[in-house]
Amino acid sequence: MMIKSLFRISVSLGLIGIVLGIVMGIRQDFVLMPAHAHLNLLGFVTMFLSALYYRVVPEAAASALARYQAIVSVAGAVVFPIGIACVLVGGHDRFEPVVVAGALTVLLGMALFAVIVFRTCGQERAAPAAAEGRARAPRRPGGGT
């Protein structure tokens, strides 16, 4: 369920980021470009890649830490670009704490993901190991393809 949610949220944030970019282009007002870029990079790319990792490495998704990482990452991917947009449009002093909170949330989400990856990326799985063994099997002399 968590993996499906991450895919859906990432694609939704990617759509919002694209719409924001189109609106900026139509208006020829690119003030929100940093918010647009962070929304696409954090909201779509980073979360989509983490969902892919969880799909490929199911034991990573099964860890208790993965659910917290997903929640923290979603919060950071939403709060940080909103904070950037508010600073750019409304006022540096009032919204700077939102940017800082968003940035620290993004950092925490990535740190949690790093812990998960370091814990799980070296684990051997039966299916890929067997597939590698077949791929490396020596060919018979004079044998065909």
C-alpha positions in Angstrom: 0.0 0.0 0.0 2.8 2.4 0.9 4.5 1.9 -2.5 1.3 2.5 -4.4 0.8 5.7 -2.4 4.3 6.9 -3.1 3.8 6.4 -6.8 0.5 8.1 -6.8 1.7 11.1 -4.7 4.8 11.5 -6.8 2.9 11.5 -10.1 0.3 14.0 -8.6 3.1 16.3 -7.5 4.7 16.0 -10.9 1.5 17.0 -12.6 1.2 20.0 -10.3 4.8 21.0 -11.0 4.2 20.7 -14.8 1.0 22.8 -14.6 2.9 25.4 -12.5 5.5 25.5 -15.2 2.9 25.9 -18.0 1.2 28.7 -16.1 4.6 30.5 -15.6 5.3 30.1 -19.3 1.9 31.5 -20.4 2.3 34.5 -18.0 6.0 34.9 -18.9 6.5 35.3 -15.1 9.2 33.0 -13.8 9.4 34.2 -10.2 8.2 30.8 -9.0 10.9 28.8 -10.9 12.7 27.7 -7.8 9.5 26.4 -6.2 8.6 24.7 -9.6 12.0 23.0 -9.8 11.9 21.8 -6.2 8.4 20.5 -6.5 9.4 18.5 -9.6 12.7 17.2 -8.2 11.6 16.4 -4.7 7.9 15.7 -5.3 8.1 13.7 -8.5 11.7 12.4 -9.1 12.9 11.7 -5.6 9.7 10.1 -4.4 9.2 8.1 -7.6 12.7 6.7 -7.3 12.2 5.8 -3.7 9.0 4.0 -4.6 10.9 2.1 -7.3 13.6 1.1 -4.8 10.9 -0.1 -2.5 9.3 -2.1 -5.3 12.6 -3.7 -6.3 13.8 -4.3 -2.7 10.7 -5.5 -0.9 12.6 -6.0 2.4 13.3 -2.3 2.4 9.6 -1.5 2.1 8.9 -3.9 4.9 11.1 -2.2 7.4 9.4 -0.1 10.1 11.5 2.8 9.1 10.2 2.9 5.5 6.7 4.1 6.5 8.2 7.0 8.5 10.6 7.8 5.7 7.7 8.0 3.2 5.6 10.3 5.5 8.5 12.6 6.2 9.5 12.8 2.5 6.0 13.6 1.4 5.7 16.3 4.0 9.1 17.8 2.9 8.3 17.6 -0.8 5.1 19.6 -0.1 6.2 22.1 2.6 9.5 23.1 1.1 8.3 24.2 -2.3 5.3 26.0 -0.7 7.7 27.8 1.6 9.9 28.8 -1.3 6.9 30.1 -3.2 5.6 32.1 -0.2 9.0 33.7 0.3 9.3 34.6 -3.4 5.8 36.1 -3.6 4.9 37.3 -0.1 7.7 38.0 2.2 11.0 36.8 3.3 10.7 37.4 7.0 7.3 35.8 7.5 7.9 32.6 5.5 11.6 31.9 6.0 10.8 29.5 8.9 8.5 27.5 6.5 11.4 27.2 4.1 13.8 26.1 6.8 11.3 23.6 8.3 10.7 22.2 4.8 14.4 21.9 4.0 15.1 20.2 7.3 12.2 17.8 6.7 13.6 17.0 3.2 17.0 16.4 4.7 15.5 14.1 7.4 13.6 12.1 4.7 16.7 11.6 2.6 18.8 10.7 5.7 16.2 8.0 6.6 16.2 6.8 3.0 20.0 6.6 3.1 19.8 4.4 6.2 17.3 2.1 4.6 19.3 1.8 1.4 22.6 1.1 3.3 20.8 -1.5 5.4 19.2 -3.3 2.4 21.2 -2.8 -0.8 23.8 -5.4 0.0 21.3 -8.1 0.9 21.3 -11.1 -1.5 18.0 -12.1 -3.0 17.5 -15.6 -4.4 15.9 -14.7 -7.7 18.5 -12.2 -8.9 21.4 -14.4 -7.8 20.0 -17.4 -9.7 19.4 -15.2 -12.8 23.0 -14.0 -12.6 24.3 -17.6 -12.4 22.4 -18.4 -15.6 23.7 -15.4 -17.4 27.3 -16.3 -16.5 27.0 -20.0 -17.4 29.8 -20.9 -19.8 28.9 -21.7 -23.3 29.6 -25.1 -24.8 32.3 -25.1 -27.4 30.8 -25.1 -30.9 27.3 -24.6 -29.4 24.8 -22.1 -30.9 23.2 -19.2 -29.3 
